[in-house]
């Protein structure tokens, strides 16, 4: 009897001694505890890079940790997307992506080394980037209707500069031509500045690029804007009609947004979304993004972004079919 009592007392004492140790265990450290990385598929100094650095700097202040921009350009976004998809899903690597990487590449490549759907978790849409179809200052067509009439009169003679037939700008040019029932001479460029200079010099008649790339040349009169691809007229170019005003219901805008590798902790995704939300709803931030050619998305949950992505894939499936793009 004494032996059993003594043994029980020892067990109780052991439990009591361990209790303070269990209560003293520290709570899990709040994310983030070190710098966060955003991978980009574009080079330093590009439009998406400028936007990403501006937004990242603001978000880093509220996170209390730096956001480091890691540029991985090349391969029509494949290099950067693959690097992001293969990153550790620990909440310290995100992917600042564009439409091409997450939607249109799936329709223009026969095979990708990453899966835009399975390899990533949507965090938040940052902004939408409208495109502009413009012409050289000396081009006789001063409107969409006049440009279409000239192209019909001279099939294949009116040239349009883009970043390539299977890039975002190239597919917009082809969509425009298909809707108008015209044939344009598609001239691909690997560098937007080269395309711009050839249009200014009159060697190419038309150009299709993001508003941000063309705005300064349009304001200076070195080019003339014919139409914008956004659903509404652009704040920077209020006198320029949209393509939808000529071709009912037409909308063609790029976008940029933040994604995380699949498996990233939900708290890190939620916190990044909240901090982006707080930054992007600020009026001065919206004005700055507008000046950089992007229309800020002032509110969007990860769930809403996921739904947006589904609708984008469906929409682009229709566009690609309409213009006859074949994956390579």
Secondary structure as the mmCIF struct_conf table of DSSP 4:
data_model
#
loop_
_struct_conf.conf_type_id
_struct_conf.id
_struct_conf.beg_label_comp_id
_struct_conf.beg_label_asym_id
_struct_conf.beg_label_seq_id
_struct_conf.end_label_comp_id
_struct_conf.end_label_asym_id
_struct_conf.end_label_seq_id
HELX_RH_AL_P HELX_RH_AL_P1 UNK A 2 UNK A 23
TURN_TY1_P TURN_TY1_P1 UNK A 24 UNK A 24
HELX_LH_PP_P HELX_LH_PP_P1 UNK A 25 UNK A 30
BEND BEND1 UNK A 31 UNK A 31
HELX_LH_PP_P HELX_LH_PP_P2 UNK A 32 UNK A 32
BEND BEND2 UNK A 33 UNK A 34
STRN STRN1 UNK A 36 UNK A 40
BEND BEND3 UNK A 41 UNK A 42
TURN_TY1_P TURN_TY1_P2 UNK A 44 UNK A 45
BEND BEND4 UNK A 46 UNK A 46
HELX_RH_AL_P HELX_RH_AL_P2 UNK A 47 UNK A 63
TURN_TY1_P TURN_TY1_P3 UNK A 64 UNK A 64
BEND BEND5 UNK A 65 UNK A 65
STRN STRN2 UNK A 67 UNK A 71
TURN_TY1_P TURN_TY1_P4 UNK A 75 UNK A 77
HELX_RH_AL_P HELX_RH_AL_P3 UNK A 78 UNK A 85
TURN_TY1_P TURN_TY1_P5 UNK A 86 UNK A 86
BEND BEND6 UNK A 87 UNK A 87
BEND BEND7 UNK A 90 UNK A 92
STRN STRN3 UNK A 93 UNK A 98
HELX_RH_AL_P HELX_RH_AL_P4 UNK A 99 UNK A 99
HELX_RH_PI_P HELX_RH_PI_P1 UNK A 100 UNK A 104
HELX_RH_AL_P HELX_RH_AL_P5 UNK A 105 UNK A 108
BEND BEND8 UNK A 110 UNK A 110
BEND BEND9 UNK A 113 UNK A 114
TURN_TY1_P TURN_TY1_P6 UNK A 116 UNK A 118
BEND BEND10 UNK A 119 UNK A 119
STRN STRN4 UNK A 120 UNK A 136
TURN_TY1_P TURN_TY1_P7 UNK A 137 UNK A 138
BEND BEND11 UNK A 140 UNK A 140
BEND BEND12 UNK A 143 UNK A 143
HELX_RH_AL_P HELX_RH_AL_P6 UNK A 144 UNK A 153
TURN_TY1_P TURN_TY1_P8 UNK A 154 UNK A 157
BEND BEND13 UNK A 158 UNK A 158
STRN STRN5 UNK A 159 UNK A 162
BEND BEND14 UNK A 163 UNK A 163
TURN_TY1_P TURN_TY1_P9 UNK A 165 UNK A 166
BEND BEND15 UNK A 167 UNK A 167
HELX_RH_AL_P HELX_RH_AL_P7 UNK A 168 UNK A 180
TURN_TY1_P TURN_TY1_P10 UNK A 181 UNK A 181
STRN STRN6 UNK A 185 UNK A 188
BEND BEND16 UNK A 190 UNK A 191
HELX_RH_AL_P HELX_RH_AL_P8 UNK A 192 UNK A 200
TURN_TY1_P TURN_TY1_P11 UNK A 201 UNK A 202
BEND BEND17 UNK A 203 UNK A 205
STRN STRN7 UNK A 206 UNK A 210
HELX_RH_AL_P HELX_RH_AL_P9 UNK A 211 UNK A 219
TURN_TY1_P TURN_TY1_P12 UNK A 220 UNK A 221
BEND BEND18 UNK A 222 UNK A 222
STRN STRN8 UNK A 223 UNK A 228
BEND BEND19 UNK A 230 UNK A 232
STRN STRN9 UNK A 234 UNK A 234
TURN_TY1_P TURN_TY1_P13 UNK A 235 UNK A 236
STRN STRN10 UNK A 237 UNK A 237
TURN_TY1_P TURN_TY1_P14 UNK A 238 UNK A 239
BEND BEND20 UNK A 240 UNK A 240
HELX_LH_PP_P HELX_LH_PP_P3 UNK A 241 UNK A 241
STRN STRN11 UNK A 242 UNK A 242
HELX_RH_AL_P HELX_RH_AL_P10 UNK A 243 UNK A 246
BEND BEND21 UNK A 247 UNK A 247
TURN_TY1_P TURN_TY1_P15 UNK A 248 UNK A 249
STRN STRN12 UNK A 253 UNK A 261
TURN_TY1_P TURN_TY1_P16 UNK A 262 UNK A 263
HELX_RH_AL_P HELX_RH_AL_P11 UNK A 266 UNK A 280
TURN_TY1_P TURN_TY1_P17 UNK A 281 UNK A 281
BEND BEND22 UNK A 282 UNK A 282
HELX_RH_AL_P HELX_RH_AL_P12 UNK A 283 UNK A 291
TURN_TY1_P TURN_TY1_P18 UNK A 292 UNK A 293
STRN STRN13 UNK A 295 UNK A 296
HELX_RH_AL_P HELX_RH_AL_P13 UNK A 302 UNK A 323
TURN_TY1_P TURN_TY1_P19 UNK A 324 UNK A 324
#
